Each structure stands twice: as C-alpha cells, then as structure tokens.
Amino acid sequence: MRSARRFDRVLGSVCAALLLFVQSGLARDNEERILSLSLEEFTQMALKDSLRIRIAEDDLRSGQLVWEATLKSLNLPTMSASGTLTKSFNDDGTGGQTATKLSQGSLNLSEPLITGTNLSLSSTWTGSDSTISGDTLIAPPRQRTLPSVVANLTQPLFIFVGNDSLRTRRVAYLEWDNTQDGFRSQRIGIEVDARALFYNLLVQRETADVQKKKFESGQLLHNATRALVQAGKLAQVEISRADIRAQQDFRQFENAQIASDKALNQVLDFVSLPQGTRLTVTSQLSYEPFRVSLDRLIAIAIRKNPDLRSTERSIQLSEIQLRRDWEKDHLQLNALGSYARTLDRSKPDFPIDPYSWSAGLSLNWPFYDASQSRLRKQESELALTRAKQSYESQLRQLKVNIRNTYLELKRTENQISDFQPQRNSARENLRAVRLQYQHGLSRLTDVFDAENAVRDLELEYLGLLVSFNQARDQLKQQVGVDLYEQL
C-alpha cells in the first residue's frame, strides 16, 4: 500500500514537472518568430532590408547630391544680398555738430554659361541723411543716392586652351555614372551573397537531417547488436564495435546540427532578422541547362560589367586631368566687357544719370613656375598609363574568371546529367537489400548501409545543384546582367 502511494506521488511529481516543461516550451515558441521564406523572397529581403543595401543606397544618394550640386553650379545663377544701416555723430569742438544716417544695400547675381562665359550683375542702393546744427550754420537739405547697376562679362577665347566648363560638366557626368555602376555592382554582389547563404543553409540542414537519420539507424543497430550479444549469437566484441560506431554517428550528427545553426545565424544576420527566428525554407533548387555561349558572355561582360565600365571611365577622367595640367602654362586670352549706370539724386533740383562702358582683352601667360607644370604633366601622364594598365589587367582577369566559372558550370551540368542513373541504381539496390533481409539473406547492417548510401547520393545531388546555381550566380555577377532576364 505504501509502495503504491509512493509511486502515485512520484508519478504526480513527474507529471507536474512534465506539464511545466511543456508550458515553458510553448511560451518560448510563442515568443519566437516563425518565418517561411523561399530563395527569391530571401533575396528580395536582402535587397531591401540588409545593412549592406542601406549603406549602398546612402552612397548612391551621396553621389547623386554631389552630381546635382555640380550641375546646378554650372547651369544656374547664384544671388546674394547685403545691407547696412549706420548712424554717426560728429562734434567739431566749436559748437558745430553733425548727425548722419547712412543706409546701403546691394544685390549681386552671377550666371555661368556653357560657353565658359562668366556674367555678373550687381545693383547697389545708398542713402544718407545729415543734420548739421550750430549757432551760425543752417541745416543742409537731405541727400540721397538711388540705385546703380553694374554688369561685367568675361569670355575666355579658346585659342590656346580648351573649354574647362565643358570638362567640368563631363567629369560630373562620368563620376555620377561611376556612382550608379558602383551601386549596381554592390546590389548584384548582395544578391549573389544572399543566395550563397541560402544555399549553404539548405545544404547544412539537409546534411543535419541525413546525419540524424544515420544516428537513428545506428541506434537501432546498436540495440539489435546488444540483444544478439546477450542472446549469445554474437561475440562480446561486437558491443564495443557498436558503441564506437554509435559515438561516431552522434558526433557527426552533433557537428552537422551545429553547422546548420551557424548557417541559420548567418542568414538571419544578413537580412537583419532577430536571432532566434525560426526559419522554414520553402524553395527547392531547380536545374535548367545553361545555353549561353562563352564568347557571348565575354562580349556582354565587356559592355555591361559595372566595375570594368568604371575603370574605363577612369581612363577618360585621367585624360581630362592630363589636358588640364597640359594647359597650365599656356597663354590665356579673355574678352572683357562692362557697363555701369547710376541714378544720382543727391541734388533733387539737378538729377543726373551717369553711365559708362568698356571693352577689351586680357592676356595671362604663366611662362615660369619652377617646373611645377612640367612635373604635374608627368604625374598625370603616369596616372593615365596606370589607368590603362588597370583596365587591361581587369579585363584580362574578368575573361579568365568567366572562362573558369563557365568550365565549372558545364562540368556540374555533365555531372547532374550523369547522376540520375546512379540515384536509380542506389534505390534499386536498397529495395533488393530490404527484400534479402526479409528473407534472411542479408544483415540489418546491410540495410542501414544501403539506406545511408541513398541518403549520401541525395546529399551529393543537392551539392551539385548548389554548385550549378552558384556558378550561374557568379556568371551573373561577372557579366553584370541577369542571364535569363536580359539575354
């Protein structure tokens, strides 16, 4: 009776502990975020929410602001206004006192033109009001000067030098194109890296699942071996062998599970998802033969690869800088013109409107600067040579990378095509071994080995699919366009 009561108390404690464990597990599950993602959904999330895309978008926006500011400085006028108001008092020491109020204002406008012309306009307004007091002095009338307008124009004559305004405009467009191609390169890189992380998660989860099944099969085999040894049908040494195999299977399963968890952490961090999110993968990798020729890939990459295009523009920028440095010590000739008109109302009874104009030429020739111009020209020539060498090196490396990736992709294609007969043969072998085991013609170990062989082949086939898709993604990154959407 006491034993029964003690058993009831123990059973009640165990049930309560089990209930508490289940409730805490449910609470943790409710706190965890469960998310299902396909490969394309994860890629789009990376292109929208990852830290790298936000940094790339900020860089693009910064480059756009610089480009817009440069164009506005080349195309639109600038205006400024200023004004002063002062009061002054003067006592000459003999009883004469003067109080003066002076107000001044100005409006300035500068308009650059595509021809390199610099046009400036300024308008000023001044006014004064003086009061003189004393025993013998009479206060003079109020004095005032109304607005005056001054226009100045400077036109470089492009005889010995080129139009630097057009060069500045060209540099702005080249740098903005580089910024856009840089963003496109980063975007493609983010997409390729995101897909690589997703492939890795697929492989690691499949590997963990295979190792789990191997471990479970090993446990069954271990239990069967122990039972046969206890029944006297196997030697005692088989227990030790079974223990070693079970420990190996457990270590492999544990390692595979840790690798799967690490792959999940990388995926979550890449798209800024909170750690602990339970991610369900819904994509199955597909295979479609790649039919684009190698020569066509290389031809498109020369035109579309964003990094190569940026390097090509570096040559153009170096050429512009060389031309500028080459003209540093050239003769500079400018045409000058000015016009001024003043509305003078200092004397209300006698208003006057004087004006003036002028035209002429200015010449500037910096014929000696202690060889500074010559040294800068040599430096610019070396910079241009380095830019051309960099382009040639990058072009050669790009061609090599495309060829190697293309070889890898075609090799994987051939292995995928030849893999299906092996899968069918392994499955047929598993069915045959199972039938033999049912009729007592093979051992349980043979069944487990045949099952593991099928699992290993499926895992190898998944690895081939991953290799094919990764090679295709790398070609997209090297070419610079989507190989299925743009070709």
Secondary structure as a PSIPRED ss2 file (coil, helix, strand):
# PSIPRED VFORMAT (PSIPRED V4.0)

   1 M C   1.000  0.000  0.000
   2 R H   0.000  1.000  0.000
   3 S H   0.000  1.000  0.000
   4 A H   0.000  1.000  0.000
   5 R H   0.000  1.000  0.000
   6 R H   0.000  1.000  0.000
   7 F H   0.000  1.000  0.000
   8 D H   0.000  1.000  0.000
   9 R H   0.000  1.000  0.000
  10 V H   0.000  1.000  0.000
  11 L H   0.000  1.000  0.000
  12 G H   0.000  1.000  0.000
  13 S H   0.000  1.000  0.000
  14 V H   0.000  1.000  0.000
  15 C H   0.000  1.000  0.000
  16 A H   0.000  1.000  0.000
  17 A H   0.000  1.000  0.000
  18 L H   0.000  1.000  0.000
  19 L H   0.000  1.000  0.000
  20 L H   0.000  1.000  0.000
  21 F H   0.000  1.000  0.000
  22 V H   0.000  1.000  0.000
  23 Q H   0.000  1.000  0.000
  24 S H   0.000  1.000  0.000
  25 G H   0.000  1.000  0.000
  26 L H   0.000  1.000  0.000
  27 A H   0.000  1.000  0.000
  28 R H   0.000  1.000  0.000
  29 D H   0.000  1.000  0.000
  30 N H   0.000  1.000  0.000
  31 E H   0.000  1.000  0.000
  32 E C   1.000  0.000  0.000
  33 R C   1.000  0.000  0.000
  34 I E   0.000  0.000  1.000
  35 L E   0.000  0.000  1.000
  36 S E   0.000  0.000  1.000
  37 L E   0.000  0.000  1.000
  38 S C   1.000  0.000  0.000
  39 L H   0.000  1.000  0.000
  40 E H   0.000  1.000  0.000
  41 E H   0.000  1.000  0.000
  42 F H   0.000  1.000  0.000
  43 T H   0.000  1.000  0.000
  44 Q H   0.000  1.000  0.000
  45 M H   0.000  1.000  0.000
  46 A H   0.000  1.000  0.000
  47 L H   0.000  1.000  0.000
  48 K H   0.000  1.000  0.000
  49 D H   0.000  1.000  0.000
  50 S C   1.000  0.000  0.000
  51 L H   0.000  1.000  0.000
  52 R H   0.000  1.000  0.000
  53 I H   0.000  1.000  0.000
  54 R H   0.000  1.000  0.000
  55 I H   0.000  1.000  0.000
  56 A H   0.000  1.000  0.000
  57 E H   0.000  1.000  0.000
  58 D H   0.000  1.000  0.000
  59 D H   0.000  1.000  0.000
  60 L H   0.000  1.000  0.000
  61 R H   0.000  1.000  0.000
  62 S H   0.000  1.000  0.000
  63 G H   0.000  1.000  0.000
  64 Q H   0.000  1.000  0.000
  65 L H   0.000  1.000  0.000
  66 V H   0.000  1.000  0.000
  67 W H   0.000  1.000  0.000
  68 E H   0.000  1.000  0.000
  69 A H   0.000  1.000  0.000
  70 T H   0.000  1.000  0.000
  71 L H   0.000  1.000  0.000
  72 K H   0.000  1.000  0.000
  73 S H   0.000  1.000  0.000
  74 L H   0.000  1.000  0.000
  75 N H   0.000  1.000  0.000
  76 L C   1.000  0.000  0.000
  77 P C   1.000  0.000  0.000
  78 T E   0.000  0.000  1.000
  79 M E   0.000  0.000  1.000
  80 S E   0.000  0.000  1.000
  81 A E   0.000  0.000  1.000
  82 S E   0.000  0.000  1.000
  83 G E   0.000  0.000  1.000
  84 T E   0.000  0.000  1.000
  85 L E   0.000  0.000  1.000
  86 T E   0.000  0.000  1.000
  87 K E   0.000  0.000  1.000
  88 S E   0.000  0.000  1.000
  89 F E   0.000  0.000  1.000
  90 N E   0.000  0.000  1.000
  91 D E   0.000  0.000  1.000
  92 D C   1.000  0.000  0.000
  93 G C   1.000  0.000  0.000
  94 T C   1.000  0.000  0.000
  95 G C   1.000  0.000  0.000
  96 G C   1.000  0.000  0.000
  97 Q E   0.000  0.000  1.000
  98 T E   0.000  0.000  1.000
  99 A E   0.000  0.000  1.000
 100 T E   0.000  0.000  1.000
 101 K E   0.000  0.000  1.000
 102 L E   0.000  0.000  1.000
 103 S E   0.000  0.000  1.000
 104 Q E   0.000  0.000  1.000
 105 G E   0.000  0.000  1.000
 106 S E   0.000  0.000  1.000
 107 L E   0.000  0.000  1.000
 108 N E   0.000  0.000  1.000
 109 L E   0.000  0.000  1.000
 110 S E   0.000  0.000  1.000
 111 E E   0.000  0.000  1.000
 112 P E   0.000  0.000  1.000
 113 L C   1.000  0.000  0.000
 114 I C   1.000  0.000  0.000
 115 T C   1.000  0.000  0.000
 116 G C   1.000  0.000  0.000
 117 T C   1.000  0.000  0.000
 118 N E   0.000  0.000  1.000
 119 L E   0.000  0.000  1.000
 120 S E   0.000  0.000  1.000
 121 L E   0.000  0.000  1.000
 122 S E   0.000  0.000  1.000
 123 S E   0.000  0.000  1.000
 124 T E   0.000  0.000  1.000
 125 W E   0.000  0.000  1.000
 126 T E   0.000  0.000  1.000
 127 G E   0.000  0.000  1.000
 128 S E   0.000  0.000  1.000
 129 D E   0.000  0.000  1.000
 130 S E   0.000  0.000  1.000
 131 T E   0.000  0.000  1.000
 132 I E   0.000  0.000  1.000
 133 S E   0.000  0.000  1.000
 134 G C   1.000  0.000  0.000
 135 D C   1.000  0.000  0.000
 136 T C   1.000  0.000  0.000
 137 L C   1.000  0.000  0.000
 138 I C   1.000  0.000  0.000
 139 A C   1.000  0.000  0.000
 140 P C   1.000  0.000  0.000
 141 P C   1.000  0.000  0.000
 142 R C   1.000  0.000  0.000
 143 Q C   1.000  0.000  0.000
 144 R E   0.000  0.000  1.000
 145 T E   0.000  0.000  1.000
 146 L E   0.000  0.000  1.000
 147 P E   0.000  0.000  1.000
 148 S E   0.000  0.000  1.000
 149 V E   0.000  0.000  1.000
 150 V E   0.000  0.000  1.000
 151 A E   0.000  0.000  1.000
 152 N E   0.000  0.000  1.000
 153 L E   0.000  0.000  1.000
 154 T E   0.000  0.000  1.000
 155 Q E   0.000  0.000  1.000
 156 P E   0.000  0.000  1.000
 157 L E   0.000  0.000  1.000
 158 F C   1.000  0.000  0.000
 159 I C   1.000  0.000  0.000
 160 F C   1.000  0.000  0.000
 161 V C   1.000  0.000  0.000
 162 G C   1.000  0.000  0.000
 163 N C   1.000  0.000  0.000
 164 D H   0.000  1.000  0.000
 165 S H   0.000  1.000  0.000
 166 L H   0.000  1.000  0.000
 167 R H   0.000  1.000  0.000
 168 T H   0.000  1.000  0.000
 169 R H   0.000  1.000  0.000
 170 R H   0.000  1.000  0.000
 171 V H   0.000  1.000  0.000
 172 A H   0.000  1.000  0.000
 173 Y H   0.000  1.000  0.000
 174 L H   0.000  1.000  0.000
 175 E H   0.000  1.000  0.000
 176 W H   0.000  1.000  0.000
 177 D H   0.000  1.000  0.000
 178 N H   0.000  1.000  0.000
 179 T H   0.000  1.000  0.000
 180 Q H   0.000  1.000  0.000
 181 D H   0.000  1.000  0.000
 182 G H   0.000  1.000  0.000
 183 F H   0.000  1.000  0.000
 184 R H   0.000  1.000  0.000
 185 S H   0.000  1.000  0.000
 186 Q H   0.000  1.000  0.000
 187 R H   0.000  1.000  0.000
 188 I H   0.000  1.000  0.000
 189 G H   0.000  1.000  0.000
 190 I H   0.000  1.000  0.000
 191 E H   0.000  1.000  0.000
 192 V H   0.000  1.000  0.000
 193 D H   0.000  1.000  0.000
 194 A H   0.000  1.000  0.000
 195 R H   0.000  1.000  0.000
 196 A H   0.000  1.000  0.000
 197 L H   0.000  1.000  0.000
 198 F H   0.000  1.000  0.000
 199 Y H   0.000  1.000  0.000
 200 N H   0.000  1.000  0.000
 201 L H   0.000  1.000  0.000
 202 L H   0.000  1.000  0.000
 203 V H   0.000  1.000  0.000
 204 Q H   0.000  1.000  0.000
 205 R H   0.000  1.000  0.000
 206 E H   0.000  1.000  0.000
 207 T H   0.000  1.000  0.000
 208 A H   0.000  1.000  0.000
 209 D H   0.000  1.000  0.000
 210 V H   0.000  1.000  0.000
 211 Q H   0.000  1.000  0.000
 212 K H   0.000  1.000  0.000
 213 K H   0.000  1.000  0.000
 214 K H   0.000  1.000  0.000
 215 F H   0.000  1.000  0.000
 216 E H   0.000  1.000  0.000
 217 S H   0.000  1.000  0.000
 218 G H   0.000  1.000  0.000
 219 Q H   0.000  1.000  0.000
 220 L H   0.000  1.000  0.000
 221 L H   0.000  1.000  0.000
 222 H H   0.000  1.000  0.000
 223 N H   0.000  1.000  0.000
 224 A H   0.000  1.000  0.000
 225 T H   0.000  1.000  0.000
 226 R H   0.000  1.000  0.000
 227 A H   0.000  1.000  0.000
 228 L H   0.000  1.000  0.000
 229 V H   0.000  1.000  0.000
 230 Q H   0.000  1.000  0.000
 231 A C   1.000  0.000  0.000
 232 G C   1.000  0.000  0.000
 233 K C   1.000  0.000  0.000
 234 L C   1.000  0.000  0.000
 235 A C   1.000  0.000  0.000
 236 Q C   1.000  0.000  0.000
 237 V H   0.000  1.000  0.000
 238 E H   0.000  1.000  0.000
 239 I H   0.000  1.000  0.000
 240 S H   0.000  1.000  0.000
 241 R H   0.000  1.000  0.000
 242 A H   0.000  1.000  0.000
 243 D H   0.000  1.000  0.000
 244 I H   0.000  1.000  0.000
 245 R H   0.000  1.000  0.000
 246 A H   0.000  1.000  0.000
 247 Q H   0.000  1.000  0.000
 248 Q H   0.000  1.000  0.000
 249 D H   0.000  1.000  0.000
 250 F H   0.000  1.000  0.000
 251 R H   0.000  1.000  0.000
 252 Q H   0.000  1.000  0.000
 253 F H   0.000  1.000  0.000
 254 E H   0.000  1.000  0.000
 255 N H   0.000  1.000  0.000
 256 A H   0.000  1.000  0.000
 257 Q H   0.000  1.000  0.000
 258 I H   0.000  1.000  0.000
 259 A H   0.000  1.000  0.000
 260 S H   0.000  1.000  0.000
 261 D H   0.000  1.000  0.000
 262 K H   0.000  1.000  0.000
 263 A H   0.000  1.000  0.000
 264 L H   0.000  1.000  0.000
 265 N H   0.000  1.000  0.000
 266 Q H   0.000  1.000  0.000
 267 V H   0.000  1.000  0.000
 268 L H   0.000  1.000  0.000
 269 D H   0.000  1.000  0.000
 270 F H   0.000  1.000  0.000
 271 V C   1.000  0.000  0.000
 272 S C   1.000  0.000  0.000
 273 L C   1.000  0.000  0.000
 274 P C   1.000  0.000  0.000
 275 Q C   1.000  0.000  0.000
 276 G C   1.000  0.000  0.000
 277 T C   1.000  0.000  0.000
 278 R E   0.000  0.000  1.000
 279 L E   0.000  0.000  1.000
 280 T E   0.000  0.000  1.000
 281 V E   0.000  0.000  1.000
 282 T C   1.000  0.000  0.000
 283 S C   1.000  0.000  0.000
 284 Q C   1.000  0.000  0.000
 285 L C   1.000  0.000  0.000
 286 S C   1.000  0.000  0.000
 287 Y C   1.000  0.000  0.000
 288 E C   1.000  0.000  0.000
 289 P C   1.000  0.000  0.000
 290 F C   1.000  0.000  0.000
 291 R C   1.000  0.000  0.000
 292 V C   1.000  0.000  0.000
 293 S C   1.000  0.000  0.000
 294 L H   0.000  1.000  0.000
 295 D H   0.000  1.000  0.000
 296 R H   0.000  1.000  0.000
 297 L H   0.000  1.000  0.000
 298 I H   0.000  1.000  0.000
 299 A H   0.000  1.000  0.000
 300 I H   0.000  1.000  0.000
 301 A H   0.000  1.000  0.000
 302 I H   0.000  1.000  0.000
 303 R H   0.000  1.000  0.000
 304 K H   0.000  1.000  0.000
 305 N C   1.000  0.000  0.000
 306 P H   0.000  1.000  0.000
 307 D H   0.000  1.000  0.000
 308 L H   0.000  1.000  0.000
 309 R H   0.000  1.000  0.000
 310 S H   0.000  1.000  0.000
 311 T H   0.000  1.000  0.000
 312 E H   0.000  1.000  0.000
 313 R H   0.000  1.000  0.000
 314 S H   0.000  1.000  0.000
 315 I H   0.000  1.000  0.000
 316 Q H   0.000  1.000  0.000
 317 L H   0.000  1.000  0.000
 318 S H   0.000  1.000  0.000
 319 E H   0.000  1.000  0.000
 320 I H   0.000  1.000  0.000
 321 Q H   0.000  1.000  0.000
 322 L H   0.000  1.000  0.000
 323 R H   0.000  1.000  0.000
 324 R H   0.000  1.000  0.000
 325 D H   0.000  1.000  0.000
 326 W H   0.000  1.000  0.000
 327 E C   1.000  0.000  0.000
 328 K C   1.000  0.000  0.000
 329 D C   1.000  0.000  0.000
 330 H C   1.000  0.000  0.000
 331 L C   1.000  0.000  0.000
 332 Q E   0.000  0.000  1.000
 333 L E   0.000  0.000  1.000
 334 N E   0.000  0.000  1.000
 335 A E   0.000  0.000  1.000
 336 L E   0.000  0.000  1.000
 337 G E   0.000  0.000  1.000
 338 S E   0.000  0.000  1.000
 339 Y E   0.000  0.000  1.000
 340 A E   0.000  0.000  1.000
 341 R E   0.000  0.000  1.000
 342 T E   0.000  0.000  1.000
 343 L C   1.000  0.000  0.000
 344 D E   0.000  0.000  1.000
 345 R C   1.000  0.000  0.000
 346 S C   1.000  0.000  0.000
 347 K C   1.000  0.000  0.000
 348 P C   1.000  0.000  0.000
 349 D C   1.000  0.000  0.000
 350 F C   1.000  0.000  0.000
 351 P C   1.000  0.000  0.000
 352 I E   0.000  0.000  1.000
 353 D C   1.000  0.000  0.000
 354 P C   1.000  0.000  0.000
 355 Y E   0.000  0.000  1.000
 356 S E   0.000  0.000  1.000
 357 W E   0.000  0.000  1.000
 358 S E   0.000  0.000  1.000
 359 A E   0.000  0.000  1.000
 360 G E   0.000  0.000  1.000
 361 L E   0.000  0.000  1.000
 362 S E   0.000  0.000  1.000
 363 L E   0.000  0.000  1.000
 364 N E   0.000  0.000  1.000
 365 W C   1.000  0.000  0.000
 366 P C   1.000  0.000  0.000
 367 F C   1.000  0.000  0.000
 368 Y C   1.000  0.000  0.000
 369 D C   1.000  0.000  0.000
 370 A C   1.000  0.000  0.000
 371 S C   1.000  0.000  0.000
 372 Q H   0.000  1.000  0.000
 373 S H   0.000  1.000  0.000
 374 R H   0.000  1.000  0.000
 375 L H   0.000  1.000  0.000
 376 R H   0.000  1.000  0.000
 377 K H   0.000  1.000  0.000
 378 Q H   0.000  1.000  0.000
 379 E H   0.000  1.000  0.000
 380 S H   0.000  1.000  0.000
 381 E H   0.000  1.000  0.000
 382 L H   0.000  1.000  0.000
 383 A H   0.000  1.000  0.000
 384 L H   0.000  1.000  0.000
 385 T H   0.000  1.000  0.000
 386 R H   0.000  1.000  0.000
 387 A H   0.000  1.000  0.000
 388 K H   0.000  1.000  0.000
 389 Q H   0.000  1.000  0.000
 390 S H   0.000  1.000  0.000
 391 Y H   0.000  1.000  0.000
 392 E H   0.000  1.000  0.000
 393 S H   0.000  1.000  0.000
 394 Q H   0.000  1.000  0.000
 395 L H   0.000  1.000  0.000
 396 R H   0.000  1.000  0.000
 397 Q H   0.000  1.000  0.000
 398 L H   0.000  1.000  0.000
 399 K H   0.000  1.000  0.000
 400 V H   0.000  1.000  0.000
 401 N H   0.000  1.000  0.000
 402 I H   0.000  1.000  0.000
 403 R H   0.000  1.000  0.000
 404 N H   0.000  1.000  0.000
 405 T H   0.000  1.000  0.000
 406 Y H   0.000  1.000  0.000
 407 L H   0.000  1.000  0.000
 408 E H   0.000  1.000  0.000
 409 L H   0.000  1.000  0.000
 410 K H   0.000  1.000  0.000
 411 R H   0.000  1.000  0.000
 412 T H   0.000  1.000  0.000
 413 E H   0.000  1.000  0.000
 414 N H   0.000  1.000  0.000
 415 Q H   0.000  1.000  0.000
 416 I H   0.000  1.000  0.000
 417 S H   0.000  1.000  0.000
 418 D H   0.000  1.000  0.000
 419 F H   0.000  1.000  0.000
 420 Q H   0.000  1.000  0.000
 421 P H   0.000  1.000  0.000
 422 Q H   0.000  1.000  0.000
 423 R H   0.000  1.000  0.000
 424 N H   0.000  1.000  0.000
 425 S H   0.000  1.000  0.000
 426 A H   0.000  1.000  0.000
 427 R H   0.000  1.000  0.000
 428 E H   0.000  1.000  0.000
 429 N H   0.000  1.000  0.000
 430 L H   0.000  1.000  0.000
 431 R H   0.000  1.000  0.000
 432 A H   0.000  1.000  0.000
 433 V H   0.000  1.000  0.000
 434 R H   0.000  1.000  0.000
 435 L H   0.000  1.000  0.000
 436 Q H   0.000  1.000  0.000
 437 Y H   0.000  1.000  0.000
 438 Q H   0.000  1.000  0.000
 439 H C   1.000  0.000  0.000
 440 G C   1.000  0.000  0.000
 441 L C   1.000  0.000  0.000
 442 S C   1.000  0.000  0.000
 443 R C   1.000  0.000  0.000
 444 L H   0.000  1.000  0.000
 445 T H   0.000  1.000  0.000
 446 D H   0.000  1.000  0.000
 447 V H   0.000  1.000  0.000
 448 F H   0.000  1.000  0.000
 449 D H   0.000  1.000  0.000
 450 A H   0.000  1.000  0.000
 451 E H   0.000  1.000  0.000
 452 N H   0.000  1.000  0.000
 453 A H   0.000  1.000  0.000
 454 V H   0.000  1.000  0.000
 455 R H   0.000  1.000  0.000
 456 D H   0.000  1.000  0.000
 457 L H   0.000  1.000  0.000
 458 E H   0.000  1.000  0.000
 459 L H   0.000  1.000  0.000
 460 E H   0.000  1.000  0.000
 461 Y H   0.000  1.000  0.000
 462 L H   0.000  1.000  0.000
 463 G H   0.000  1.000  0.000
 464 L H   0.000  1.000  0.000
 465 L H   0.000  1.000  0.000
 466 V H   0.000  1.000  0.000
 467 S H   0.000  1.000  0.000
 468 F H   0.000  1.000  0.000
 469 N H   0.000  1.000  0.000
 470 Q H   0.000  1.000  0.000
 471 A H   0.000  1.000  0.000
 472 R H   0.000  1.000  0.000
 473 D H   0.000  1.000  0.000
 474 Q H   0.000  1.000  0.000
 475 L H   0.000  1.000  0.000
 476 K H   0.000  1.000  0.000
 477 Q H   0.000  1.000  0.000
 478 Q H   0.000  1.000  0.000
 479 V H   0.000  1.000  0.000
 480 G C   1.000  0.000  0.000
 481 V C   1.000  0.000  0.000
 482 D C   1.000  0.000  0.000
 483 L C   1.000  0.000  0.000
 484 Y C   1.000  0.000  0.000
 485 E C   1.000  0.000  0.000
 486 Q C   1.000  0.000  0.000
 487 L C   1.000  0.000  0.000
